[in-house]
Amino acid sequence: MQYWIMGGGGIGRALAAECIGRGDEVRVFSRSNPELAGVAWHELDNTDDVAMHEVCARLSLPDRVINTVGMLHNSHHQPEKRIEQLSGEMLSEHIKVNTWPTLALAKLLSSRMMRHQPLLLVTLSARVGSISDNRSGGWYSYRISKAALNMAIKNLGIEWARRFPAACVAGLHPGTVATGLSAPFRAGLPSGQLQTPEQAAGHLLTLLGTLTPEHSGRLFAWNGREFAP
């Protein structure tokens, strides 16, 4: 099995390591080198679609593409608790990081895929991006960018069903994983709810093995349960 893994952070690196351990061929596309034996690394800012096309143009398409790129906070911004804390700058940054890379990937892949190519594209989404499941509000930039991502997955699933009926695109919620993204928000988690990146990678790859074109355009949690956009 051939994989492209976009992003080399905690989950991306763990996915690459797990795939290599299973004997798969893995390419990681990220700004920093994950330094994993057996992994082909390509330096790339995944929010730059022009650079993405340049880096990937000479490569054969893989069997599976996993986009792990995402942000919740940074050194000068925490998730908003009130609307007064929202800024256009940070909303744009969240869209750029959480939504755009999947669309850029879809553009690249769609321009090169054969009609009956059984390619699988999955991207890490989040249940807090579900409009119907929103009970607590807040986190405007993150929720909006993930809701937009979920719509992109739905839209792409409809288009690919017509153009590439053997392919599948889906969103996966990895749960709460012990990475930098979740670090400030782990207090009070029930025992056993926090996963290591390695545990999350194992669960996600098991879930990938169950996806078929019939699942295209849909959203699933790490345990296989579907959730609504």
N, C-alpha and C positions, 0 to 999 in steps of 0.2 A: 504494500500500500504506500502511495506517495502522498505526503502532506506538505502544504504550505501553512505555516503558523505565523500570523501577523501579530507582532508584539512579543517582546521577550521579558516581560515582567514576571511576577510570581506565578500566575497560572500559565502563561505562555511557555515559560521555561520548564515548568513541571510537565506540561503536555508534551513538549519536545523530548524531554528525558524519558517519559513513559513510552512514547512511540518508538524511540530508538531502542529501548529495552525490549520491545515487541518485534524488532527486526524490520521496522518500517524505514522508508527513506524520508528524511525531514529537511525542509528548508525553513529557516526562521528569518523574518523580515522585521528589523527593529533598528532603533537608533544606536543601541549599545549591544556589544557582542555577548551572548549568553554563555559563551565559552563552554560548550558541551561537546565532548568527543563524539564524532560521527555526524554532527549537525552541520549542514552548509548554511553559513550566515551571510545575509545580504543587508548591508547598511541602508536603512530607509526610514524616512519620516512618513508614516502611514496616512497622514492627513494631506500629503502632497500627491495628487493624482498624476501629475506630469512625471514626477520622479518614479512613481509606482510603475507607470507604463514603460519608462526607460529601463528600469531594473528587470522587469519581468518579460520584456519583449523577446528575449533570446531563450527563454525557458519554456519547456514543454509544460502544458497544464497538468496539474496533479489529479489524484482521485478525490482528495478532500482538502478544503480550505477552511481554516478556523481563524476568525478574527477575535483577538483577545484585547484589543486596544480600548481603553476607556479611562475616564476620570470622574471623581466625585468631589474632590477638593484639591487645593494646592497650598503653597506656602503663604499666600495672602488672601485666600478665600475659603470659607467653610460653607456647607449647605445652608441655604437661607431658611430661617424660621419664620420670618415675616416678609410681606411683600415689599416693605421699605428697604430691605436689604438686597433686593434684586437689581442687577445692573445689566444694561445691554451688552456690555463688554464680556461679562462672564457667561451670559446666556449664549452669546456667539461662540465663545470658547468651548462650551459644552457641546454645542451642535457640531463644531469642527472636529472634536475628538470622539464623541459618542455616537454621532449619526453619520457624518460624512464618510469615514473610511469604508464602511460597508457598501455605501452607494458607489464609491470610487472602485472598489473591488468588483462590484456587479457590472459596472461599465466595462472594466478590463476583461472580465471573464466572458461576458456576453458577446463581446466583439470577436472572440476567438473560438468559442465553443461550436462543436458540430451538433446538429439537431438531436441526435440520439446519444449524446455523451452523458454518462451517468455520474456527473460531477455533484458533489455534496458541498454546499457552502453553509457554514453555521457561524453565528456571531454571538458573543456574550451579551445578553440583554439583562433586564432586571425586572422583578415583579413590581417594584415601585413605579415602573413606567406604565403599568396597567391603569387605564383611566377608570375602568369599572371596579377595580380593587382598591382605589385610593380612599382610605378612611381617615387619614391623619393630616393631610395637606403638607405644606412646607416643601423644602428641597426643590424649589421651583426650577432652577436651571437643569438639575439632574433629571427630575421627573419629565420635564418637557422634552429634553433631548432623547431620553429613552423611549418616551411615547412616540416621538417622531421615528426613531429607529424601528419600533414595532410596526408602525404603519409602512415603513419602507420594506420590511420583510414580507408583510402581507401583500403589498403591491407587486413586489418582485415575484412572489410565489404565483400570483395570477398570470403574470407575463410569461414566466418560465414554463408554466403548464402548457401554454400555447406554442412557445418557440422551442423549448427543450424539455419534452415530456419525460425524459428519463432522469432529469436532474432534480435536485431538492435544495431548497433554502429554508433555514429555520433559525429561530432565536432560542438560546439556552440561558436559563438563569442558574448560575453555579452555586447559589446559596451564599452563606457568609463564610468567606475564606480568609485565612490569616495572611493577608497581604497589606501593603501600605495603604491601599484604598480603604480598607475597613478598620485600620488601626485606631482612629479616634472614636469608634462607635461600637466597641465590643463590650463595654461595661454593662452588666446585667443580662448578658446572653444566657439562656438556659444551658445547663450542662449538656455537652455533646453537640450543640448546634454549630460551633465553630469548626470548620474543616481546615486541614492543612492543604497547601497547594497540591501536594501529591494525592491526597484523598479526592480532592475536587477533580483532578485530572483523570483519575481512574473512573469516577462516576460519569464524567462527561464523555469519555471515550466509549464506555459501555452503552450510553444513550445513543451516541452516534451510530453504533452498530445496529440499532433498531429502526433508524429513519429510512423511509422510502419516499418516492415521489408523492405518495398520498399524504405525507405529512408536510408537504411544502407550503410555506407561508404561515406556519403555525409556531407557537411559543410553548416551550417546555421547561419545567424545573429540572434540576439535576436528578431527581428521583423518578423522572418520567411522567410526572403529572402535568397535564396541559393547563395553561392559564390564559385568560382572555386579554386582548389588547386593552 
